[in-house]
Amino acid sequence: MKIGIVTFPGSNCDHDVYHVVKHACGAPAEYVWHKDRLPAGLDAVILPGGFSYGDYLRCGALARFSPVMEDVVEFAKQGRPVLGICNGFQILCESGLLPGVLMRNASLKFICRDVTLRVEGGETPLTRGLAGQTLTMPVAHAEGNYFADAETLDRLEGEGSVLFRYVGGAPNGAARDIAGICGGPRRNVVGLMPHPERAAEAILGRDDGRRLFESLLS
Amino acid sequence: MAKKARVYVTLKRGVLDPQGSAVNRALHAMGYGEVSDVRLGKYIEVTIDEKAPEAEERRRLEEMCKKLLANTVIEDFRIEL
């Protein structure tokens, strides 16, 4: 199981994700520069967090047009796993691989703290055997306020595509307390605002996030 | 010849605008009680080469808005040529 981690100008969680996949989970990982194409032989692609293109215009709006994204869209359409974390989630929404948009937090403040998530919905590559469980990991964002029209939200709920919900209310104003969703032809595209890679080793305080990576790698 | 197109990107009606609400509250605190609502948007100047008929310019600007300048899930846009 080989994981490709895309680095955009301004990505800053790519090394954390690489460390967790390669060193904490012991799986092969490689960086993919946003101007390159996806190398052959990848089993999953991760769009990490950060501030691609300085968040200019809208978060993720410019990254979506990086050359690598053509391949990522194709990879996703083939039903292969694509995970977007934080800014990666914003890029997936901007590129149309996932519905909705991440707006400015209702408080207008950058929020950096641990949150507890409930895993819901149908199974995905990231959440095998985890439905119904709660996981704690940090959020760190100013634009995590998930929005979609009521019809889209109802559809997502109906299909079991709401994957992660904040327990005790969304810190950022997200519709229906949504922290992460899935899409794609085989529920293979997953986006979430919290950072599982920052809670993946007990020595660093928590390892709930590692369970998502272990699911992806299994 | 270059000409300037003006693009206004605004939040759709019904989409909450916490920045606008904060500015609204600040204006009230400053004594401008007549203000009942504030909505923030973006103003974008796009300088283009004047070589296509205006209808074509407009069509291409609309395409730019739909593809990049606005996120039509939450935003409307208006183009002035």
Interface residues (C-beta under 8 A of the other chain):
Chain A: L57 R58 A61 L62 F65 E94 P99 G100 V101 M103 R104 N105 A106 S107 L108 F147 A148 D149 G173
Chain B: V15 L16 P18 Q19 A22 L68 L69 N71 V73 I74
